[in-house]
Amino acid sequence: MVENVIWPAYLDAEVSRSAGRRVPLDLAVPEPTVDEIAAAAQQVGYDAVIERERTYPREYEPRGRVLVKDADDASKNDLVQAIAAYVTALRE
């Protein structure tokens, strides 16, 4: 069983690539929440667990993280980009 960790900083348009963003700016959104990320992961077809009290190592404020389970059929980069696309669609 593969568990991928998705931090909100991976999708945040206000975070630079060197500070932790993993998607291009056209897929990034300002201040994504763990609830949006979990909903997007479920739309993609994976089980998601929210851990709200976790802090990304490069940040000081805890924003939480999302654990995506059983995502062994896709690479982490593909998974993060698919979730980013759904978060963008959820906001529209």
N, C-alpha and C positions, 0 to 999 in steps of 0.2 A: 504494500500500500504506500503510495507516494503522497506526501503532503507538501504542497507549495505554499509559501508564505507570501502574501500580497500586502505590502505596506501602502498606505495612502500616498506617501511621498513618491512612489513609483508612477503615479498618475497625475500628480499635482503640477499644473501649468506654472506655478510660481516658484517651483524648485528647479534649479539648473541640473543639467546632466551630471555634472561633477558632484553635486550634492545629493544625487540619488534618483532623479527621474529616469525612467526606463522607456518611455514612449516618446514619439515625436510631438512637437507642440500642437500639431493639428489634431491629435488624439487626446491630448492632455486637457484636464478641466481644472478650474480654480477650486481649491479646497475640497477634494473629494472626501466623502465620509465612508466609514466602514460599512454602514447600512447600504449605501449605494453600491459599493464594491461587492458585498455579499449578494445583493439582488441581481447584479450583473452576472456573477459567477453562476447563480442558479439559472439564469436565462440561457447561459452557454451550455448548461447541462451538468454541472458539478455540484457536489455537496459543499457547503461553505459554513464554517464555524467562526463566529466573531469573538475576538478577545479584546475587550475594550481598554484594559489597564496596561497594555503594552506600549512601549516607546521605541520608535525607530532609533537605532544607535546614533544617527547623525542629527537628531533633533532633541529638544529639551522637553517639549510638551507632549504628554501621552495622547495620541490620536487613535491608538488601537491598531489591530492588524486582523487580517482575514486568513484563515487556514482553508485552503482548497484541497479537498481529499479526492483520491483516485483519479488524478489527472495525469496518469502515466502514458496516455496516448498522444500527448502534445508536449512540446518543449515549454519551458517556463516563459521564454520570450513570446511564443505564440499565444500562450494563455494570458499573459499580461496585456498584450495588444488586443485580444478579443474582448477582454473585460473592459478595457479602456473604451473600445468602440461602443459597447453596450451602455456604459456610464454616460457617454456623450449622448446617446440616443434617449436614455432615460431623462436627461435634463431638458430635452427639447419638447 
